[in-house]
Amino acid sequence: MLALVTGAAQGIGKAIADKLRQDGHQVIGVDRQAGVEAQLDLTDLEGIPAFIDQLPECPQILVNAAGICLTRPFFEVEQPGFARMQTINVQAPLVLIQSVAARLVKEGKSGSFVNITSNSAFMPKLEQLDYAATKAALISITKSAALSLGPHGIRVNAVAPGITNTPLTQGIAQQRADIRGVSPEETLAPVVNALPLKRMAEPHEIAEVIAFLASDAASYVTGQTYVVDGGQWMR
């Protein structure tokens, strides 16, 4: 089965692409960076449908793993940064879902879509107000898309990771360190120590859950958000 994974150049996205390949899927990894099968600028919303239409085959697995995070205090949240996060973290996944689903429906095929959100969607954020807001919006889109696409045999779910050992996490730690005047390690330690499992996730651990949701083993699962955060957010 053909899978399309955004943000596949590094971190969780790369781990997902690798895992799906191990499971026997053909994978098109897309990213703005090099080192993937196709480069795609997710800020070009009008170019996304054309990208999907030109693929020789329509993906039946779609994983929206690409995302950005800006870290700054409440009074420094500015509209251009918020708008960029909104475009990449919310609008681009929606357009991808619409574009892939429209082609699958036209071709009479089923599918499984997984959106990578964050457990930040469920909690107040001291220095990432707009990031958390975009991830909460993606969960809402997941549920509504599942409701609309279920009759067409297309499942839509989300995975909400917690703190994970990725370049994004290290970048956030550095940004917080700059704001607080401490080392990056000092910003990470309280979060990790408060976790029941006392460690960050590795990207492959998140990828395992995505692979399950994309597979036939999850054939009766849709509209759900799986929180994979080492017990940080228990509901």
C-alpha angles and dihedrals in degrees: 000000000000118000130191116205123184122206089029099148096084148350121016093350092057091046090052093050091048093049094049090051090051088053090057101260125135106237133203106197114198130190140142087248128074123256098069135093095257136012116224129177105217091195088068095079093171091056095056099077090048090051091053094045093053094055111109089227131024115243114242091194119056122181117186099202101145117105144140133218129201117196120204139124122281097261092049096059102118130191100243092055093044090049092051092051090047090053097048100033100039117010098043094052090049093050090047091051091049094046097047093041093050091055093045092051091048090051094043095241132139125229149182122225126189124191120202108221127155141245084243084082089073101048141053113262122213096201105012106056097144095041090056090047092054092049091050089051091053090055090053090049089050092057096045093046090050090053093049098041101039093088088057093055094255118132122203123194139157137220120209110200123194125211107339131181099252138126088256092057092047090050091051090049090054092049091050090047090054091050095047099036095238136106121280089244090058091056093050100042099071092050095047094044091052092056118100089228092046096219144075120260120254116230093246090060091059090044091057091061093047090050090053093051091048092051133081088252085078095045093132096044119098138142092025133130115212112205109212104178110122092261097303094129113035117183 
